[in-house]
Amino acid sequence: MAEIGYCVKCKAKREMKDATKVTMKNGRPAMKGKCTVCGTGMYKILPKA
């Protein structure tokens, strides 16, 4: 399943390429990947588990 995130450069919701689950400094889960159109880094904050 492709993860959807907001690309700041394209100003649109897009699919993330090479999405990986990471944990931010404050302990919240997030998805980190790249925009499939422009290649800009994307981040999506996930709900607490």
CHARMM internal coordinates of N, CA and C (Angstrom, degrees):
IC EDIT
DIST 1 N 1 CA 1.4595
DIST 1 CA 1 C 1.5243
ANGL 1 N 1 CA 1 C 109.30
DIST 1 C 2 N 1.3132
ANGL 1 CA 1 C 2 N 116.73
DIHE 1 N 1 CA 1 C 2 N 128.50
DIST 2 N 2 CA 1.4602
ANGL 1 C 2 N 2 CA 121.45
DIHE 1 CA 1 C 2 N 2 CA 178.88
DIST 2 CA 2 C 1.5209
ANGL 2 N 2 CA 2 C 109.77
DIHE 1 C 2 N 2 CA 2 C -81.76
DIST 2 C 3 N 1.3094
ANGL 2 CA 2 C 3 N 115.67
DIHE 2 N 2 CA 2 C 3 N 135.98
DIST 3 N 3 CA 1.4600
ANGL 2 C 3 N 3 CA 121.95
DIHE 2 CA 2 C 3 N 3 CA -179.47
DIST 3 CA 3 C 1.5268
ANGL 3 N 3 CA 3 C 109.11
DIHE 2 C 3 N 3 CA 3 C -85.92
DIST 3 C 4 N 1.3309
ANGL 3 CA 3 C 4 N 116.43
DIHE 3 N 3 CA 3 C 4 N 135.88
DIST 4 N 4 CA 1.4631
ANGL 3 C 4 N 4 CA 122.31
DIHE 3 CA 3 C 4 N 4 CA 179.86
DIST 4 CA 4 C 1.5204
ANGL 4 N 4 CA 4 C 108.60
DIHE 3 C 4 N 4 CA 4 C -99.58
DIST 4 C 5 N 1.3285
ANGL 4 CA 4 C 5 N 116.69
DIHE 4 N 4 CA 4 C 5 N 134.26
DIST 5 N 5 CA 1.4565
ANGL 4 C 5 N 5 CA 122.43
DIHE 4 CA 4 C 5 N 5 CA 177.91
DIST 5 CA 5 C 1.5207
ANGL 5 N 5 CA 5 C 109.60
DIHE 4 C 5 N 5 CA 5 C -142.51
DIST 5 C 6 N 1.3278
ANGL 5 CA 5 C 6 N 116.36
DIHE 5 N 5 CA 5 C 6 N 174.27
DIST 6 N 6 CA 1.4595
ANGL 5 C 6 N 6 CA 121.23
DIHE 5 CA 5 C 6 N 6 CA -179.21
DIST 6 CA 6 C 1.5188
ANGL 6 N 6 CA 6 C 109.39
DIHE 5 C 6 N 6 CA 6 C -99.15
DIST 6 C 7 N 1.3246
ANGL 6 CA 6 C 7 N 116.89
DIHE 6 N 6 CA 6 C 7 N 124.39
DIST 7 N 7 CA 1.4608
ANGL 6 C 7 N 7 CA 122.21
DIHE 6 CA 6 C 7 N 7 CA 176.86
DIST 7 CA 7 C 1.5193
ANGL 7 N 7 CA 7 C 108.20
DIHE 6 C 7 N 7 CA 7 C -92.92
DIST 7 C 8 N 1.3290
ANGL 7 CA 7 C 8 N 116.64
DIHE 7 N 7 CA 7 C 8 N 120.06
DIST 8 N 8 CA 1.4549
ANGL 7 C 8 N 8 CA 121.42
DIHE 7 CA 7 C 8 N 8 CA -177.75
DIST 8 CA 8 C 1.5290
ANGL 8 N 8 CA 8 C 110.75
DIHE 7 C 8 N 8 CA 8 C -70.22
DIST 8 C 9 N 1.3190
ANGL 8 CA 8 C 9 N 117.21
DIHE 8 N 8 CA 8 C 9 N -35.12
DIST 9 N 9 CA 1.4654
ANGL 8 C 9 N 9 CA 121.17
DIHE 8 CA 8 C 9 N 9 CA -178.51
DIST 9 CA 9 C 1.5343
ANGL 9 N 9 CA 9 C 111.65
DIHE 8 C 9 N 9 CA 9 C -70.70
DIST 9 C 10 N 1.3451
ANGL 9 CA 9 C 10 N 117.04
DIHE 9 N 9 CA 9 C 10 N -44.86
DIST 10 N 10 CA 1.4687
ANGL 9 C 10 N 10 CA 121.74
DIHE 9 CA 9 C 10 N 10 CA 178.98
DIST 10 CA 10 C 1.5322
ANGL 10 N 10 CA 10 C 111.88
DIHE 9 C 10 N 10 CA 10 C -79.71
DIST 10 C 11 N 1.3471
ANGL 10 CA 10 C 11 N 116.89
DIHE 10 N 10 CA 10 C 11 N -19.61
DIST 11 N 11 CA 1.4671
ANGL 10 C 11 N 11 CA 123.35
DIHE 10 CA 10 C 11 N 11 CA -175.38
DIST 11 CA 11 C 1.5235
ANGL 11 N 11 CA 11 C 111.48
DIHE 10 C 11 N 11 CA 11 C 57.06
DIST 11 C 12 N 1.3486
ANGL 11 CA 11 C 12 N 114.82
DIHE 11 N 11 CA 11 C 12 N 45.23
DIST 12 N 12 CA 1.4615
ANGL 11 C 12 N 12 CA 121.02
DIHE 11 CA 11 C 12 N 12 CA 179.58
DIST 12 CA 12 C 1.5227
ANGL 12 N 12 CA 12 C 109.47
DIHE 11 C 12 N 12 CA 12 C -154.42
DIST 12 C 13 N 1.3447
ANGL 12 CA 12 C 13 N 115.63
DIHE 12 N 12 CA 12 C 13 N 159.81
DIST 13 N 13 CA 1.4555
ANGL 12 C 13 N 13 CA 120.73
DIHE 12 CA 12 C 13 N 13 CA 174.85
DIST 13 CA 13 C 1.5156
ANGL 13 N 13 CA 13 C 107.76
DIHE 12 C 13 N 13 CA 13 C -80.90
DIST 13 C 14 N 1.3318
ANGL 13 CA 13 C 14 N 115.65
DIHE 13 N 13 CA 13 C 14 N 129.38
DIST 14 N 14 CA 1.4576
ANGL 13 C 14 N 14 CA 121.66
DIHE 13 CA 13 C 14 N 14 CA -177.78
DIST 14 CA 14 C 1.5239
ANGL 14 N 14 CA 14 C 110.09
DIHE 13 C 14 N 14 CA 14 C -139.01
DIST 14 C 15 N 1.3314
ANGL 14 CA 14 C 15 N 115.35
DIHE 14 N 14 CA 14 C 15 N 166.04
DIST 15 N 15 CA 1.4595
ANGL 14 C 15 N 15 CA 120.84
DIHE 14 CA 14 C 15 N 15 CA 175.11
DIST 15 CA 15 C 1.5210
ANGL 15 N 15 CA 15 C 109.20
DIHE 14 C 15 N 15 CA 15 C -77.13
DIST 15 C 16 N 1.3407
ANGL 15 CA 15 C 16 N 115.58
DIHE 15 N 15 CA 15 C 16 N 148.44
DIST 16 N 16 CA 1.4600
ANGL 15 C 16 N 16 CA 121.61
DIHE 15 CA 15 C 16 N 16 CA 177.52
DIST 16 CA 16 C 1.5219
ANGL 16 N 16 CA 16 C 109.89
DIHE 15 C 16 N 16 CA 16 C -95.60
DIST 16 C 17 N 1.3133
ANGL 16 CA 16 C 17 N 115.70
DIHE 16 N 16 CA 16 C 17 N 135.76
DIST 17 N 17 CA 1.4584
ANGL 16 C 17 N 17 CA 121.97
DIHE 16 CA 16 C 17 N 17 CA 175.75
DIST 17 CA 17 C 1.5198
ANGL 17 N 17 CA 17 C 107.13
DIHE 16 C 17 N 17 CA 17 C -98.23
DIST 17 C 18 N 1.3112
ANGL 17 CA 17 C 18 N 118.23
DIHE 17 N 17 CA 17 C 18 N 141.65
DIST 18 N 18 CA 1.4673
ANGL 17 C 18 N 18 CA 124.14
DIHE 17 CA 17 C 18 N 18 CA -179.36
DIST 18 CA 18 C 1.5345
ANGL 18 N 18 CA 18 C 111.79
DIHE 17 C 18 N 18 CA 18 C 55.77
DIST 18 C 19 N 1.3383
ANGL 18 CA 18 C 19 N 117.13
DIHE 18 N 18 CA 18 C 19 N 43.50
DIST 19 N 19 CA 1.4646
ANGL 18 C 19 N 19 CA 121.59
DIHE 18 CA 18 C 19 N 19 CA -178.23
DIST 19 CA 19 C 1.5238
ANGL 19 N 19 CA 19 C 110.85
DIHE 18 C 19 N 19 CA 19 C -71.44
DIST 19 C 20 N 1.3193
ANGL 19 CA 19 C 20 N 115.58
DIHE 19 N 19 CA 19 C 20 N 131.84
DIST 20 N 20 CA 1.4546
ANGL 19 C 20 N 20 CA 121.82
DIHE 19 CA 19 C 20 N 20 CA 177.20
DIST 20 CA 20 C 1.5229
ANGL 20 N 20 CA 20 C 109.08
DIHE 19 C 20 N 20 CA 20 C -130.43
DIST 20 C 21 N 1.3288
ANGL 20 CA 20 C 21 N 115.90
DIHE 20 N 20 CA 20 C 21 N 146.07
DIST 21 N 21 CA 1.4564
ANGL 20 C 21 N 21 CA 120.36
DIHE 20 CA 20 C 21 N 21 CA 179.32
DIST 21 CA 21 C 1.5252
ANGL 21 N 21 CA 21 C 108.39
DIHE 20 C 21 N 21 CA 21 C -85.26
DIST 21 C 22 N 1.3330
ANGL 21 CA 21 C 22 N 116.09
DIHE 21 N 21 CA 21 C 22 N 128.90
DIST 22 N 22 CA 1.4630
ANGL 21 C 22 N 22 CA 122.06
DIHE 21 CA 21 C 22 N 22 CA 179.69
DIST 22 CA 22 C 1.5233
ANGL 22 N 22 CA 22 C 109.31
DIHE 21 C 22 N 22 CA 22 C -128.71
DIST 22 C 23 N 1.3227
ANGL 22 CA 22 C 23 N 116.43
DIHE 22 N 22 CA 22 C 23 N 165.12
DIST 23 N 23 CA 1.4579
ANGL 22 C 23 N 23 CA 121.89
DIHE 22 CA 22 C 23 N 23 CA 175.19
DIST 23 CA 23 C 1.5195
ANGL 23 N 23 CA 23 C 107.66
DIHE 22 C 23 N 23 CA 23 C -115.09
DIST 23 C 24 N 1.3329
ANGL 23 CA 23 C 24 N 116.33
DIHE 23 N 23 CA 23 C 24 N 126.69
DIST 24 N 24 CA 1.4589
ANGL 23 C 24 N 24 CA 120.79
DIHE 23 CA 23 C 24 N 24 CA 179.97
DIST 24 CA 24 C 1.5272
ANGL 24 N 24 CA 24 C 110.36
DIHE 23 C 24 N 24 CA 24 C -74.97
DIST 24 C 25 N 1.3386
ANGL 24 CA 24 C 25 N 116.99
DIHE 24 N 24 CA 24 C 25 N 171.32
DIST 25 N 25 CA 1.4603
ANGL 24 C 25 N 25 CA 122.05
DIHE 24 CA 24 C 25 N 25 CA -178.61
DIST 25 CA 25 C 1.5202
ANGL 25 N 25 CA 25 C 112.68
DIHE 24 C 25 N 25 CA 25 C -58.06
DIST 25 C 26 N 1.3328
ANGL 25 CA 25 C 26 N 117.00
DIHE 25 N 25 CA 25 C 26 N -34.70
DIST 26 N 26 CA 1.4672
ANGL 25 C 26 N 26 CA 120.49
DIHE 25 CA 25 C 26 N 26 CA -178.51
DIST 26 CA 26 C 1.5314
ANGL 26 N 26 CA 26 C 112.64
DIHE 25 C 26 N 26 CA 26 C -83.32
DIST 26 C 27 N 1.3345
ANGL 26 CA 26 C 27 N 118.90
DIHE 26 N 26 CA 26 C 27 N 3.54
DIST 27 N 27 CA 1.4521
ANGL 26 C 27 N 27 CA 122.61
DIHE 26 CA 26 C 27 N 27 CA 175.95
DIST 27 CA 27 C 1.5192
ANGL 27 N 27 CA 27 C 115.30
DIHE 26 C 27 N 27 CA 27 C 93.42
DIST 27 C 28 N 1.3266
ANGL 27 CA 27 C 28 N 118.08
DIHE 27 N 27 CA 27 C 28 N -3.69
DIST 28 N 28 CA 1.4653
ANGL 27 C 28 N 28 CA 120.50
DIHE 27 CA 27 C 28 N 28 CA 179.90
DIST 28 CA 28 C 1.5262
ANGL 28 N 28 CA 28 C 110.34
DIHE 27 C 28 N 28 CA 28 C -80.45
DIST 28 C 29 N 1.3325
ANGL 28 CA 28 C 29 N 116.73
DIHE 28 N 28 CA 28 C 29 N 143.79
DIST 29 N 29 CA 1.4702
ANGL 28 C 29 N 29 CA 119.69
DIHE 28 CA 28 C 29 N 29 CA 177.44
DIST 29 CA 29 C 1.5297
ANGL 29 N 29 CA 29 C 110.91
DIHE 28 C 29 N 29 CA 29 C -77.92
DIST 29 C 30 N 1.3299
ANGL 29 CA 29 C 30 N 116.35
DIHE 29 N 29 CA 29 C 30 N 151.01
DIST 30 N 30 CA 1.4550
ANGL 29 C 30 N 30 CA 122.09
DIHE 29 CA 29 C 30 N 30 CA 178.90
DIST 30 CA 30 C 1.5174
ANGL 30 N 30 CA 30 C 109.32
DIHE 29 C 30 N 30 CA 30 C -151.38
DIST 30 C 31 N 1.3263
ANGL 30 CA 30 C 31 N 116.16
DIHE 30 N 30 CA 30 C 31 N 162.62
DIST 31 N 31 CA 1.4616
ANGL 30 C 31 N 31 CA 122.15
DIHE 30 CA 30 C 31 N 31 CA 174.20
DIST 31 CA 31 C 1.5205
ANGL 31 N 31 CA 31 C 107.46
DIHE 30 C 31 N 31 CA 31 C -112.53
DIST 31 C 32 N 1.3370
ANGL 31 CA 31 C 32 N 115.79
DIHE 31 N 31 CA 31 C 32 N 134.56
DIST 32 N 32 CA 1.4488
ANGL 31 C 32 N 32 CA 121.40
DIHE 31 CA 31 C 32 N 32 CA -179.22
DIST 32 CA 32 C 1.5181
ANGL 32 N 32 CA 32 C 108.05
DIHE 31 C 32 N 32 CA 32 C -122.27
DIST 32 C 33 N 1.3275
ANGL 32 CA 32 C 33 N 117.21
DIHE 32 N 32 CA 32 C 33 N 132.27
DIST 33 N 33 CA 1.4523
ANGL 32 C 33 N 33 CA 120.53
DIHE 32 CA 32 C 33 N 33 CA -179.83
DIST 33 CA 33 C 1.5164
ANGL 33 N 33 CA 33 C 111.53
DIHE 32 C 33 N 33 CA 33 C -162.55
DIST 33 C 34 N 1.3226
ANGL 33 CA 33 C 34 N 116.30
DIHE 33 N 33 CA 33 C 34 N -164.99
DIST 34 N 34 CA 1.4571
ANGL 33 C 34 N 34 CA 121.89
DIHE 33 CA 33 C 34 N 34 CA -179.88
DIST 34 CA 34 C 1.5223
ANGL 34 N 34 CA 34 C 109.74
DIHE 33 C 34 N 34 CA 34 C -124.66
DIST 34 C 35 N 1.3318
ANGL 34 CA 34 C 35 N 116.51
DIHE 34 N 34 CA 34 C 35 N 148.74
DIST 35 N 35 CA 1.4656
ANGL 34 C 35 N 35 CA 122.75
DIHE 34 CA 34 C 35 N 35 CA 177.78
DIST 35 CA 35 C 1.5297
ANGL 35 N 35 CA 35 C 108.85
DIHE 34 C 35 N 35 CA 35 C -68.01
DIST 35 C 36 N 1.3281
ANGL 35 CA 35 C 36 N 116.79
DIHE 35 N 35 CA 35 C 36 N 135.80
DIST 36 N 36 CA 1.4687
ANGL 35 C 36 N 36 CA 120.42
DIHE 35 CA 35 C 36 N 36 CA -179.13
DIST 36 CA 36 C 1.5233
ANGL 36 N 36 CA 36 C 111.86
DIHE 35 C 36 N 36 CA 36 C -72.88
DIST 36 C 37 N 1.3359
ANGL 36 CA 36 C 37 N 117.85
DIHE 36 N 36 CA 36 C 37 N -19.36
DIST 37 N 37 CA 1.4660
ANGL 36 C 37 N 37 CA 121.29
DIHE 36 CA 36 C 37 N 37 CA -176.98
DIST 37 CA 37 C 1.5240
ANGL 37 N 37 CA 37 C 111.78
DIHE 36 C 37 N 37 CA 37 C -92.35
DIST 37 C 38 N 1.3660
ANGL 37 CA 37 C 38 N 116.94
DIHE 37 N 37 CA 37 C 38 N -55.51
DIST 38 N 38 CA 1.4647
ANGL 37 C 38 N 38 CA 119.98
DIHE 37 CA 37 C 38 N 38 CA -173.46
DIST 38 CA 38 C 1.5240
ANGL 38 N 38 CA 38 C 113.85
DIHE 37 C 38 N 38 CA 38 C -106.28
DIST 38 C 39 N 1.3355
ANGL 38 CA 38 C 39 N 118.34
DIHE 38 N 38 CA 38 C 39 N -13.91
DIST 39 N 39 CA 1.4582
ANGL 38 C 39 N 39 CA 121.04
DIHE 38 CA 38 C 39 N 39 CA 177.73
DIST 39 CA 39 C 1.5184
ANGL 39 N 39 CA 39 C 115.25
DIHE 38 C 39 N 39 CA 39 C 84.43
DIST 39 C 40 N 1.3268
ANGL 39 CA 39 C 40 N 117.83
DIHE 39 N 39 CA 39 C 40 N 5.89
DIST 40 N 40 CA 1.4615
ANGL 39 C 40 N 40 CA 121.72
DIHE 39 CA 39 C 40 N 40 CA 179.09
DIST 40 CA 40 C 1.5233
ANGL 40 N 40 CA 40 C 109.90
DIHE 39 C 40 N 40 CA 40 C -70.99
DIST 40 C 41 N 1.3389
ANGL 40 CA 40 C 41 N 117.08
DIHE 40 N 40 CA 40 C 41 N 146.60
DIST 41 N 41 CA 1.4527
ANGL 40 C 41 N 41 CA 122.07
DIHE 40 CA 40 C 41 N 41 CA 177.32
DIST 41 CA 41 C 1.5158
ANGL 41 N 41 CA 41 C 110.29
DIHE 40 C 41 N 41 CA 41 C -64.83
DIST 41 C 42 N 1.3325
ANGL 41 CA 41 C 42 N 116.71
DIHE 41 N 41 CA 41 C 42 N 136.43
DIST 42 N 42 CA 1.4817
ANGL 41 C 42 N 42 CA 122.24
DIHE 41 CA 41 C 42 N 42 CA -179.20
DIST 42 CA 42 C 1.5143
ANGL 42 N 42 CA 42 C 109.09
DIHE 41 C 42 N 42 CA 42 C -124.98
DIST 42 C 43 N 1.3147
ANGL 42 CA 42 C 43 N 115.89
DIHE 42 N 42 CA 42 C 43 N 152.83
DIST 43 N 43 CA 1.4532
ANGL 42 C 43 N 43 CA 123.53
DIHE 42 CA 42 C 43 N 43 CA -179.69
DIST 43 CA 43 C 1.5116
ANGL 43 N 43 CA 43 C 108.72
DIHE 42 C 43 N 43 CA 43 C -138.21
DIST 43 C 44 N 1.3201
ANGL 43 CA 43 C 44 N 117.34
DIHE 43 N 43 CA 43 C 44 N 137.75
DIST 44 N 44 CA 1.4594
ANGL 43 C 44 N 44 CA 121.07
DIHE 43 CA 43 C 44 N 44 CA 175.39
DIST 44 CA 44 C 1.5240
ANGL 44 N 44 CA 44 C 107.96
DIHE 43 C 44 N 44 CA 44 C -133.09
DIST 44 C 45 N 1.3252
ANGL 44 CA 44 C 45 N 117.01
DIHE 44 N 44 CA 44 C 45 N 120.11
DIST 45 N 45 CA 1.4622
ANGL 44 C 45 N 45 CA 121.52
DIHE 44 CA 44 C 45 N 45 CA 179.02
DIST 45 CA 45 C 1.5177
ANGL 45 N 45 CA 45 C 107.82
DIHE 44 C 45 N 45 CA 45 C -80.12
DIST 45 C 46 N 1.3355
ANGL 45 CA 45 C 46 N 116.86
DIHE 45 N 45 CA 45 C 46 N 128.02
DIST 46 N 46 CA 1.4578
ANGL 45 C 46 N 46 CA 123.05
DIHE 45 CA 45 C 46 N 46 CA -178.20
DIST 46 CA 46 C 1.5220
ANGL 46 N 46 CA 46 C 110.39
DIHE 45 C 46 N 46 CA 46 C -95.85
DIST 46 C 47 N 1.3330
ANGL 46 CA 46 C 47 N 117.42
DIHE 46 N 46 CA 46 C 47 N 158.46
DIST 47 N 47 CA 1.4732
ANGL 46 C 47 N 47 CA 119.85
DIHE 46 CA 46 C 47 N 47 CA 176.93
DIST 47 CA 47 C 1.5272
ANGL 47 N 47 CA 47 C 110.85
DIHE 46 C 47 N 47 CA 47 C -68.37
DIST 47 C 48 N 1.3288
ANGL 47 CA 47 C 48 N 115.70
DIHE 47 N 47 CA 47 C 48 N 154.07
DIST 48 N 48 CA 1.4624
ANGL 47 C 48 N 48 CA 120.34
DIHE 47 CA 47 C 48 N 48 CA 178.68
DIST 48 CA 48 C 1.5221
ANGL 48 N 48 CA 48 C 109.79
DIHE 47 C 48 N 48 CA 48 C -64.90
DIST 48 C 49 N 1.3279
ANGL 48 CA 48 C 49 N 115.84
DIHE 48 N 48 CA 48 C 49 N 138.83
DIST 49 N 49 CA 1.4631
ANGL 48 C 49 N 49 CA 120.82
DIHE 48 CA 48 C 49 N 49 CA -176.69
DIST 49 CA 49 C 1.5024
ANGL 49 N 49 CA 49 C 112.75
DIHE 48 C 49 N 49 CA 49 C -76.10
END
COOR INIT
IC SEED 1 N 1 CA 1 C
IC BUILD
